[in-house]
Amino acid sequence: MPVDDRLATVLRTVHAGNGFEEALEQILQIVRLGLVAEGERLPAERELAERLGISRVTLREVLKVLAEQGVVESRRGRYGGTFVLPHPATGTGTESGEGRVRLPAGAPDLADILTFREVLEAGAAELCATRGLSDTEAARLREALDATREAALSDYRRHDTLLHLTLVELAGSPSLTAQYAAVRAKLNDLLNRIPLLVRNLEHAQQQHTALVAAVLDGDGEGARAIAREHCAGTASLLRGFLT
């Protein structure tokens, strides 16, 4: 079967809100499924961008990340293009880049964690927005958001966790906060297995800002929608790297 026909079973137009993350997930899936074999060339940038429904600029950012993680290699010249690199023979994949990371035996179920996290965060965001925050609570939320903006790359995930935990806590349910803390700990274990991608973090910060604005504006429906979109972007990254 020609490569283009094989890819038609996987490639689909991505959602506008998480174009980078979903495109990364789909191309990693193509590689993992062997739809483009080791040493084979991916479709041309123009074709890939059209199939995914993203700009070529975004696609190049995705391919740059995959090259940095040892998944693909770009070659110039008449017979150039983007080629799939060989899989490492042993180990967790860190020797040739984190693009080959695998979940260890006994790891928590990825789908369950992602679903539970989305339900808790989206619900908490809506609750905070609809019930309204006091001036003190609003200041706490803004302070947590500011900390993520100012965080060094090495400390970003800690401040990201604190922002989300603050939002959930402000929903006013200790039981909800406890459940979220437990699932977030599992989520962070998984996030620590994949690389920090600057393009993804920039996008996440835009979503954080929009989420906090919706909560402070009392827009419950908007806060829920933004929270769900934000969770979906993280889910795409984790599925791409870990499944």
C-alpha positions in Angstrom: 0.0 0.0 0.0 1.4 3.4 -0.9 2.5 5.6 2.0 -0.1 8.2 1.2 -2.9 5.6 1.5 -1.5 4.3 4.8 -1.4 7.7 6.3 -5.0 8.4 5.3 -6.1 6.0 8.1 -4.4 8.2 10.8 -3.9 11.8 9.6 -6.9 14.1 10.3 -7.5 17.8 10.6 -6.5 19.0 14.0 -8.5 21.2 16.3 -7.6 24.9 16.0 -7.0 25.3 19.7 -4.2 22.7 20.0 -2.8 22.5 16.5 0.8 22.0 17.5 0.2 19.4 20.2 -2.3 17.4 18.1 0.0 17.5 15.0 2.9 16.3 17.1 0.7 13.4 18.4 -0.4 12.3 15.0 3.1 12.3 13.5 4.5 10.3 16.4 1.6 7.9 16.0 2.6 7.4 12.3 6.1 6.6 13.3 5.1 4.3 16.2 2.7 2.4 14.0 5.3 1.9 11.3 3.2 3.6 8.7 6.4 5.4 7.6 9.2 2.9 8.1 12.6 3.6 9.5 14.6 5.3 6.7 11.5 6.3 4.8 10.6 9.8 4.0 7.5 11.6 5.5 5.2 13.3 2.9 6.3 16.7 1.8 5.7 19.6 4.2 3.0 21.1 2.0 1.0 17.8 1.9 1.4 17.1 5.6 0.3 20.7 6.5 -2.7 20.4 4.2 -3.7 17.0 5.7 -3.4 18.3 9.3 -5.0 21.6 8.6 -2.1 23.6 10.0 0.3 26.2 8.6 3.7 25.1 7.3 5.2 27.3 10.1 3.5 25.2 12.7 4.4 22.0 11.0 8.1 23.0 10.9 8.0 23.7 14.6 6.6 20.1 15.1 9.3 18.6 12.9 12.0 20.6 14.7 10.9 19.1 18.0 10.8 15.6 16.6 14.3 16.1 15.1 15.5 17.3 18.5 14.0 14.2 20.1 15.7 11.8 17.7 12.6 10.7 15.9 13.2 12.2 12.4 16.0 13.8 10.5 15.9 16.5 7.9 18.1 16.2 4.8 18.7 18.7 2.1 19.3 18.3 -1.6 17.5 16.7 -4.6 16.6 13.6 -2.5 16.1 15.5 0.7 13.1 15.7 3.0 12.2 14.5 6.5 13.2 10.9 7.2 12.3 8.6 10.1 15.3 7.6 12.2 15.9 4.0 13.4 14.4 3.1 16.8 16.9 2.5 19.6 17.6 -1.2 20.1 17.5 -1.1 23.9 16.7 1.1 26.9 13.9 3.6 27.5 14.7 5.6 24.5 16.5 8.4 26.2 19.8 7.5 24.5 18.4 8.7 21.1 16.0 11.3 22.4 12.9 11.2 24.5 10.7 10.7 21.5 10.9 7.0 22.2 9.8 7.1 25.8 7.7 4.1 27.0 5.6 3.8 30.1 7.1 1.5 32.7 5.4 -1.7 33.8 2.8 -0.9 36.5 2.4 2.7 35.4 -1.1 4.2 36.0 -3.6 4.0 33.1 -3.0 7.1 30.9 -6.5 7.4 29.6 -8.0 7.2 33.1 -5.7 9.9 34.4 -6.4 12.2 31.5 -10.1 11.8 31.7 -10.3 12.3 35.5 -8.0 15.3 35.3 -10.2 17.0 32.6 -13.4 16.4 34.6 -12.0 17.8 37.8 -10.3 20.8 36.2 -13.2 21.8 33.9 -15.7 21.4 36.8 -13.5 23.5 39.2 -13.0 26.2 36.6 -16.8 26.5 36.0 -17.5 26.5 39.7 -15.0 29.3 40.5 -16.5 31.4 37.7 -20.1 30.9 38.5 -19.9 31.3 42.3 -17.4 34.2 42.0 -14.2 34.9 43.8 -13.5 37.3 46.6 -10.9 40.0 46.1 -8.4 37.9 48.2 -9.1 34.8 46.2 -8.8 36.6 42.9 -5.5 38.0 44.0 -4.3 34.5 44.8 -5.3 33.3 41.4 -3.6 36.2 39.6 -0.4 35.7 41.7 -0.3 32.0 40.8 -0.7 32.9 37.1 2.1 35.5 37.3 4.4 32.9 38.9 4.0 30.7 35.8 4.9 33.6 33.6 8.1 34.4 35.6 9.2 30.8 36.2 12.5 29.5 34.8 12.1 26.6 32.4 13.5 24.2 35.0 10.9 25.3 37.5 7.9 25.8 35.2 6.1 22.5 35.9 6.0 23.2 39.6 4.4 26.6 39.1 2.1 25.2 36.5 0.9 22.6 39.1 0.5 25.3 41.7 -1.7 27.4 39.4 -4.0 24.5 38.6 -4.1 23.4 42.3 -5.0 27.0 43.3 -7.8 27.1 40.9 -9.2 23.8 42.1 -8.9 24.8 45.7 -10.8 28.0 45.1 -13.8 26.0 43.9 -14.4 25.5 47.7 -14.5 21.7 48.0 -11.8 20.0 50.1 -12.8 16.7 48.6 -12.4 18.0 45.1 -9.0 19.4 46.0 -7.8 16.1 47.5 -8.9 14.2 44.5 -7.3 16.6 42.2 -4.0 16.6 44.1 -3.9 12.8 43.8 -4.5 12.8 40.0 -2.2 15.7 39.5 0.7 13.8 41.2 0.1 10.9 38.8 0.0 13.3 35.9 3.2 15.0 36.9 5.0 11.6 37.0 4.0 11.2 33.4 4.8 14.8 32.4 8.3 14.4 33.8 8.9 11.6 31.3 8.5 13.8 28.3 10.5 16.8 27.2 9.6 20.4 27.9 8.7 22.0 24.6 8.9 25.8 24.5 6.3 26.1 21.8 3.8 24.1 23.9 4.6 26.1 27.1 4.0 29.4 25.2 0.6 28.0 24.0 -0.2 26.7 27.5 0.5 30.2 28.9 -2.0 31.7 26.5 -4.6 29.2 27.7 -3.8 29.9 31.3 -4.3 33.6 30.8 -7.6 33.1 29.0 -8.8 30.6 31.7 -8.0 33.0 34.6 -9.7 35.9 32.7 -12.8 33.8 32.1 -13.0 32.8 35.8 -12.5 36.4 37.0 -15.2 37.6 34.5 -17.7 35.1 35.9 -17.9 33.2 32.5 -18.5 29.7 33.7 -19.2 28.2 30.3 -16.1 29.9 28.8 -13.9 28.8 31.8 -15.0 25.1 31.3 -14.4 25.2 27.6 -10.9 26.7 28.0 -10.0 24.2 30.7 -11.1 21.3 28.6 -9.1 22.6 25.6 -6.1 23.1 27.8 -6.3 19.5 29.2 -6.8 18.2 25.6 -3.5 19.8 24.6 -1.6 18.1 27.4 -3.4 14.8 26.6 -2.2 15.0 23.0 1.4 15.5 24.0 1.3 12.6 26.5 -0.4 10.2 24.1 2.1 11.2 21.4 5.2 10.5 23.6 4.0 7.7 25.9 1.6 5.4 23.9 
